[in-house]
Amino acid sequence: MGNFRNLLIWQKSMVLVTKIYEVTQAFPKEEAYGLTSQIRRCSVSIPSNIAEGYGRGGDIELKRFFGITLGSLFELQTQIEIAYNIKYIDEATFKKLYENTRELEIMLMSFINKIKHDS
């Protein structure tokens, strides 16, 4: 079955986490325990849950963890939109991050649907 690191979806989610950390470094210091922390935590949970689900073995566990991952991804999409709305990120940054999350969303949904049909 290989290693979770070989999954393109995990690799892309790791790139996204790095981008999120870079972008949130510019957030106001008073957000350190607010939006900054929340955005970082849910972005980190995306590759973490992919890895954990993959490591659990079996389609049922993988599907469950990919569902959790999808929830974290939707949470991240909401939070980057909030950051854009309150002018913490500019439109170009928002669009790029959102595109990255949408790509992961499509990949995750495809994975989940494949698991449903294979089970």
Secondary structure, DSSP 8 states (H G I E B T S, - for coil): ---GGG-HHHHHHHHHHHHHHHHHTTS-GGGTTTHHHHHHHHHHHHHHHHHHHHHH-SHHHHHHHHHHHHHHHHHHHHHHHHHHHTTSS-HHHHHHHHHHHHHHHHHHHHHHHHHHHH-
